Amino acid sequence: MFKKFQKLLVFGVTATMLAGALSGCSTGGKKGSDDVIVWYMPKCIDNMSDLDLVMTEANKKFEEELGVTVDLRLIDYGNYGEKMNVIITSGEEFDICQSVSYDTMVRQAKAGAFVPLDDLLKQYGQDILSKWTDLEYATATVDGKIQVVQGQGTYSTAESIVFKKDLVEKYGFDYKNVKTLEDLEPYLKQIKENEPGMIPMMHDVWGAVSQRYYDESIPGLIFDDEAGRYIKLYEATDWLNERRIKNDFYKKGYIAKDAVTQKDTQTEAKSGRYAVMNNTGYYTEDGSKSSSNLGFPCVEAYRGNTVIAAKGGASQAISSTSKKPEKAMQVLNLIWKDPELSNLLGYGVEGVNYVVDEKRSAEIGSRSVIPKSGNEMTWAIWHNCVGPLWDQWDSSWNRIESLQYMQEVNRTAKRSPAMGFILDTEPIKTQFAKVTAVKDEALPVFNTGSMDDFDAYLEDFKRKMDDAGLNDILEEANKQFEAWKK
């Protein structure tokens, strides 16, 4: 998921020139513009220097099968949302772009930025549709029309608490039986007292995944599964209790004093300064995923699986400015059809960006690869971004067992009755903006526990939210939800 961005008002020739200047790295077009598909995507890693090499190989397939080449234009991850907004609002002609976030995709689709895909998918996207489930359909649909090619992924995430392996072994801590934040306190106290220089817990660690209160996508509200309706965020007892515990932990020195100002939790976790962390990807029972992501041995305690609300991750949209929407759909469909192509785009070129693990391949009966890692990486596109995640070759990124487990979770996890519901904010746009501003200021304090007096801060938060128009948002959200259910 990418960060939300404020809409920029850009007009005329200046906007067009600015959008062109912000286009980022490009493979260029080797043929005439009628034969080139322009595709915008954020960089998955900072160093994507093998762009030309990878796309030269990929374009051999695109040209042979479809008679086009793809001009893949990469934009730095942190700036992608803002720059894509400039490109879209300027009216620049392009063909495909990766969605910035689910909410942003919905807003842009409602504004007419994308081509509705129902007919294109039926005519040119049969291989995509053959691999979609109801979850992809639900996430890709806005106001009854399919707006994006939704990539495969986990709609329910298996969450965990991550521990530095050497420390739990040193203190004999029974991490597997941790179910709540309270269960952590004896261990955090030990770390605080006996490990100078070690911060006991990252501020983004939480307890058990709630099966009652979830979906905070509407600012100031949360969905209450028992009540079957949205309620005010501060009325959710689980939500409130965990943040009260965080405040207690913060005052006891278990959470970093500067936690509220930390923006990059991944870099913080990789520093090795924390004894307890949140999971950094998909949960693995042996801790292998977190160990690989963080760079030191870890173990994990399973927290639970999130409820499926079908608000998806990476997806690809076809721009309403495209003069070749049929070809753009054929490009996307070929990627879903051909695992060799999707894995070329994902992993890069054999012998340069990865090698085949012959032993592992023989063991599992399918291809397994060893991608370059760390500073040696010069290419990576996560497979759910290009689309068909379940066609990914086995590697340290995702073992085949992990991919199978994710699919099973999608089939079995609890589904929200609000799955697919999207709030139309137009009737409450003033209140929505005000409440969002209050929420954005207060949540980092709540989530780190870094307030002096919890109860006083909570009462002030309630007053500010209500004054900003939270009651109007609550009434409108439940009115629209009831109409949507019918």
N, C-alpha and C positions, 0 to 999 in steps of 0.2 A: 503494500500500500504506500503511496507517495503523499507528501504533505499537501494540504489544501493551499490554495493561493488566492489572493484577492484579484478580482477582475480588473484588467487594465483597459482604459478607454483610449483606443488608438485609432486615428483617422487618416484617410487619404494616402498620398504618396509617401509621407513620412513613415506611416505604419508599415507599408510594404517594404520600404528600404530597411527598416529596423528588423522586421521578421527575417529578411534575407541575411542580415548580419548576424542573427542569433542562431542560424541553422545548425551550427556545430560541425563535427567531423562528417565527411561525406565520401562515399565511394565514387561519386561522379557518375555521369551518364555516358556510356561509350557509344550509344546509338542515338538516333533522333529522339526528341522529347515524346513523340507518340509511342515509342517502344520502350520507354523507361518508366518504371513504377517507383515513385518517391515515397520512402517509408521513414517516418520519424520514430525514434526509440531512445529511451534513456540508457546511459552506460550502466551495465551491471557491475563492472569494476572500473577503477580509474584508468588502468592501462589497457586500452583496446587497440593497440598499435598494429595488430594483425588484421585490421578491418579489410584492407585491400586484398590481402592474401585469401582470407576466408570468402569474401564476396566474389572474387574471381572464380573460385571453385563452385560456389553456389549458383552463380549466373550461368555456368555451363549447363546446369539442369534447367534453370528457368528459360534460357534461350532455346534449348533443344525441345522442351515440352510445350512452351507457351509462346515462344517468339518474342520474349521481352527480357530485359535485364532489370535488376532491382538496385536502386540507388539508396542504400541504407545510410541515413543521416543520424549520427549519435550525438546526444546532448548530455552534458554532465548531469548526474542524478539530482543533485541539490537544486539545480536551476531549471529542471525539466518542466515543472508545472507552469512557472512564470513564462518561460520562453514559448511553450506550446500555446499558451493563452494569447500571446502576442501574434503568433503565426496564424492562429484560427481567427482572431478578431480582425486581423488585417485583410483577410480574404485571400491569402496566398494560395495558389494552386498546388496541391499535393494529393497523394492518393491514400496512404495509410498512416495511422499514428497509434501508438500505444496509449491506452487510457492513463490519466494521471492518478485518479483514484475513483472508487465507485461513485461517490457523491458528485464529484466533478463531471464524470461521464454522464450522469443523469442530467445535470444542469445543461451541459453542452448539447446533449441529444435533444432536450426539450427546446433549446434555442435554435435547432435546425442545423447544427454544425456537421452532422453525419448523415449518410445515406441509410434509410431503413433497409434491412438486409433480407427480409422474408423471401422476396422473389429471387434475389440473387443467390441465396443459399439453396433454394429449391432447384435452380437451374445449373449453378456452377459449384455449389458447396456440398455435394452429396457425401463426400468423404468426411467432412466436418460433422454433418448431421448424424452420420452413422456411429460416431464416437461420443456424441453428446448424451447426457442423461437429463432428467427433468431439472436438475440443479443448474446446469449450464443454460437451459432455456429460461429459467426463472431469473437468473442473474443478468442475462443479456437483454431482457425485455423491458422496455419503458413505454408506458401508456399503450400497451397492446402490440407494440411493434418491436421486432428484434433490431437492436441498434449496434451491437458489437459481436465480434467473434470471441466468445468467452473462452479463455484457456482453461484446461483441466487443472484441478488442484484440490486441496483439502478444504472443504467447507466447514468441517468441524476439526479443530486443532486439538491434538493431545498435548496438554500443557504440563510442565514439570518445574520443580525447583532443582537447581543445579548446585552441587557442592564440589569444592576442591577435594579431590580424592585423598591426597596426602594428609589433609587435616582431619577428615572424618575417621581415617584409619588411626591417626595419632591419638585421637580422643575417644575412639571406640563408639562413635555416635551412631545410633540406629536410625539412619536417615530414611530408610524405606517406610517407616511407620509415621512419617510426618504427614499430617492431613490438614493442619491449620497453621496459621501464623503463630498461634500460642505454643504449638508443639516445638517451634524453633527456639524459644527463649532460653532454655537451659544451655543449648549449644552456643548461642550468640553470646551469652554471659561468659562462657568459658573462653571463647575467642577474644572477647574484650579484655579479660583479665590476664590472659597468658600469651597473646600473640601481638606484641607491640608493633605498630606499623601496619597491621592488617585491619581492614574495615570489616566488621562482622557481616553486613548484609547490604546488597544493592537495593536501592529504593524501589525498584520495579518488581520486586518479589511479592507474590500474593499467595493466599491459601487456596483452599478447595475451589474449583470452578463452580459457580452458582448455576443450578439448573432452574432457578426461579426468576432471578433478576438478571437480565442481559439486554443487549442491543441498546447502546447509548448513542446511537447515530443522530438522534434528535436532541439538540443541546438542552440540557436541564431536565430531560426525561429519561426514563428507563422502562423497558417492558417488564411487566409483572405477569409471569406465566400463570400463577394461581388465579389472579383476578381477570386475566385475559384482556388487559388494557394497559395503556401507558400511565405511569404515575410519576410524581416528581422524584428526581434523582435522590434527594436527601431524605425521602421517605422509605427508601429501600434499606431494610435493617442490615442485610449482609454487607452492602456497600458501605454503610455508615460505620458498622462495627470494625471492619478491617482498617478503615482510615483512622479510627480512634486508637487501634493497636499500633499503627504506624507512628502516631504521635507519641505514644508511650516509648516505643523503640528509639525514636529520634532523641527524646530527652535523656534516655539511658546511654546514648552514644553508640547505638548499634547501626545507625545510618549516618552517612557522611554529612558533615555540617553544610557542605556546599551542594548537596543533592539537588536542591530546587533550581540551581543554575546549570546543571548538567544537561546537555542536549544530545550528545552522542553516547548512548548507553552501550553500544557495541564496543567502542574503543575502551570505555571504562571497564567493561567486563573482561576484555582481553589483557588489561594491565596486570592481572594477577594479584591485585590488592584486596580482593573481596573473597570472603570465605563462602558466602552463599549468594547465588545469582538466579535470575530468571532464565528459562530456557531460551536458546538463541536460534531456534529453528524447530524441527520436528523432534518429538520425544523419542528416545531410544532407551530401552531397558538397561543396557550395559553402559550408557553414557557416551557412546562412541560419537554421536552427532555433536554434542556439546564439546567433547574433547577435540574433535576435528576443527570446529568453528573457533574455539577459544585458544587453542594452541597449547593446552596443558591437560593432564589427566583429570577427568571429571566423573562423577556419578550423579544419578538423577532420581528424584522421588516424584512419582506420577501424581498430578493434581486432579486430573479429570479431563473430560472432553467437552469442549464448548458446544453450545446448542447451535444447530444450523439455522442461520437466518438468511442464507443465500444472498449475501452481499459480497460479490466476488472480488478477486484480485485482478491480475493482469488480463487485459483484453485488447483486441485490435479493432479499431473503427475505420471505416472508409469515409473520407472527407466528402462533404457535399460540393467541394470545389473540384473534385476529381473529374477529369474528362474520360477516364477509363475505369469506371467502377466494376465492369464485368471482368477485365483483366486483373484488377486488384483482388477480386474475390477468387479468381483462378490461382493467383499466386498463393494466397492463404490456404486454399484447398490442397494445393500440391504439397505444401509443408505437412499438412495433416495426413495426406495419403502416403507419403514417402518417408519412412523412418530414417533412411540414410541422410536425407536432406535435413530433417529436423534436428538430427544429432550433429550434422556438420555445422549448422547454425548455432547449436548449443555449445558443443565442445571445441569446434574449430577443426584444424587439419591434422590428420594422423602424422605422427613423427615430428610435428612442430608444437602443437598444443596439447597433445596427449599421446600415449602409447597403449596398445592393446595388452591387457593382462591375460596372457594365454592360459595360465593355470586356473585362474578364477573363471574364465570363460568356459573351460572344460568342465569345471565343477557344477556350474549352474545351467549349462546347456544353451547359453546365449552370450552375446558379446558383453565383456566387461572391460572398462578402460581406466587408465590412470591419468587423470588430467594433471597438468602442471599446477603448482599451488604457490601461494605467497607472492614474493617479488618476481618469480619466474612467470607468472601468469600474464599473458598478453592478449587473451581472448576469453570471454565467457558471456553467454546469454542464457539465463535460466530458462529451462524448457517450458515452464508454464507461461512464459512471456510469448514465445513463438506459438504455443498452443498445446500440442499433444504431449503432456507430461508423462502419461502412462507408456509412451513409446520410448522413453529415455533409456539409454543403455546404463547398465549397472556401473556404478563408480562410487568414489568416496562422497560424491555430492548426494547421491541417493542409492542405497543398495536396493536390489530388486525386491527384497523382503520388505523394505520400508515403503516402496511404491505400492505393493500389494496390500500392506497394512493400511495405508492412507485410503485406498479404494474401499476397503472393508469398513473403515470408519464412516466414510460418506454414506454407505448403505445402511448402517446400523445406528448412527448417532441420532439423538433427539432432534426433532425439527420444530422450529418456532411456528405458532399459528400466524405470526406476522411475516412469515417468509415471503419476500417479494414486495412487501408494502413500501411505498415511497410517499413521503409527505410532500404535498404541494405547498410551498412556503409563501406563495404569492399573497394569500389573504392576511398573513401575519408577518410580512417581510420586515416591518419596522421592529416589532417585538423580537423576531428571530435574530436580527443583527445585534440588538442590545443584550439579549440573554447570552448569545454566543460570546460577546466581549466579556461579560461578567464571568462566565464559565471558564474561558481561556485564561483569565487572570487567576482564578481561585483553584482550579484543579491541580496544577503543579504543587501547590502548597498542601492540599489534601493528600495527594498521592505520595508525597515524601514525608508527611507528618510534621512539617517544619513550621508550625505555628506555636506561639507561646501558650495560648489558652484555647484549647480545642472547642469548648462549648461556646465561648464568646465569638470565635471565628465562624463557627457554624451558624449562629444566630444572625451574624452580620451577612453571611452568604445568603441565607434564606430571605432576608429583607431585600437585599440587592436584586436577587433573582425575581422575586415577586414584583418589585417596583419596575423591573425591566419588561415585565409582561409575560412571565412564565405561565400564569393562569390562562391567558389567552391561547398560548401555544398548546397547553395541555388539553383545553377544550377542543381546539381545532384538530389536533392530532387524533383524539379519540372519535370525533365526529367523522373524519375522513376514514379512519380505520374501520369503523362499523359499516360505512357505505362500501368500502372496498371488500369486506368480508361477504357482503350480500351479492 
